[in-house]
Amino acid sequence: MFVGSKPSMSLNTLTIPLPSLIHRIGGEHAKRAKVIALEKGCELKRIRRSRNWQISGEALNLKRVLDHLSVEESEAFGFMISKLEVGLSAHQDKLEPLEEKLVRLVLQNSNITLAELMAETNCTIAQARSARFEAELL
């Protein structure tokens, strides 16, 4: 885990390559994108000394970056927006908050055990119990 200004990267971290980023959006826009990514809990950085860049973060944080760029900065960041959309489309399951995913799984299979829920989602037993309770209320 990082301490300080860098976001913490966990096992659920996704990395989306952004080849030739500076050539496509320009240096000033890349600096702005770096700030936006950091604000949203992601990290935008150059890959070693190449011209290629990558953005890393949890799926929900990457989605927040995408939403911000799409709404507020869409013209200049078209390349980044398209790369983020493609990268996140392969990980739609990670875009759903854990609580919603747990309830959905319980609703899909009412016979699922707490242990199976915990194994499938890496949640705690308290979260699994809470999801089962929520599903019973629906």
N, C-alpha and C positions, 0 to 999 in steps of 0.2 A: 504494500500500500504506500502511496505517496503522501507526503506531508507538505503542507504549504499550498501554493497556488495551483499545483497540478491536480487534476481530477484523479480519484482513485479508480484503478482498473481491476475489475474482478474477473471471475471465470466466464461471466456472461457478456464480456466485451466483444463487440463486433468491430471489424476493421474494414473500411471501404477504401479501395485504392482510387486515387485521383491523379491519373497520369498527366504530365505536362500542365499542371494547374496554373502556374504563373503565366505561361504562354497563352492560356485560354481566357483567363479572367483579369490578368494584370497584377502587379505587385501590391498596389494600394488595396485592391479588392481582396487579395489574399490576406493582407494584414487585418482587414475588417472581418473576414471570415474566421480568422484565428481568434479574435476577440469574442465573436458571437459563439463559436464552439466552446470556448472556455466558460462563458457565462452559462451555457446550457449543460455543463458538466462533461464535455467531450474534449478531445485533444486533436488539433489539426497540426500536422508536422510534416517536414520533408523526410523522405526516406534516405537515410545516410547522406551522401553528397550528390545524389542524382537530381534530375529535374522533376522527379515524381514525388507526389505527396500522398498522404493518407489521413483519414479521419477515423478516430477510434472513440468508442464509448458504448454505453449500454443502449439497447435498441430504443427504449423510450426517450432517452436523451438525444439520440441521433434523429429521432422523429421530431423532437422539439426544434432542433437546428433546421431541419427540412421545412417545418412549418414557418419558422421565422423568416428564412430566406425566401420562401414562396410568397409570403404576404408582404414583407417590407422591402425586400431587395431583389425581386424577381428578375429584373432586366439584366443586371450585371452578373448574376450568379446562375444563369441558365444551365451551364455545364455542371456545376456542383449539384444543382437541384436534380438534374436527370440522373447523375451517378448515385446520389443518395436514394432516389426513388427505386432504381434498379437494385441497389444493394439491400434496401430494407424489404423489398418485395419477396425476397427469398427467406425472410425471417419474420413473417407475419405473426407467427405464434408468440414471439417474444415482445410484440407490441401491445399485447393484452396485459393489463396489470394482474399481478398474482392472485389477488382476491377474486377478480372476475373469472380468471381461468379456473380456479378451484371450484367455484360455484357452477361454472359451465360443465366441468368434468363430472361433478356429482349429479347434475341434472341429466347428463347424457347416460350415465350409468349409475343408477341408484344403489346398486350392490357393491360399488367400489369401496374397498376398505381404507381406513385411515393410513395404513402402511403403504398401500398402493398409491394413494394421493401424495404422500410424502416422498416416495421413491420417484414418482413421475415429475414432480414439480420442485423438489428440494425445499419444501416448506417445512415449518415446524408443526408439531402435533396440535398446538393451539390454533394455528391458522387452518389446519385441516378440519378440526372440530368446528371452528367458527363457520367455515364454508358449508359444512354439512347442515348446521343450524340454519344458515341463510337459505339454503336450498329448500329446506323443509317449510320455511315461511312462504316461499313463492308458490 
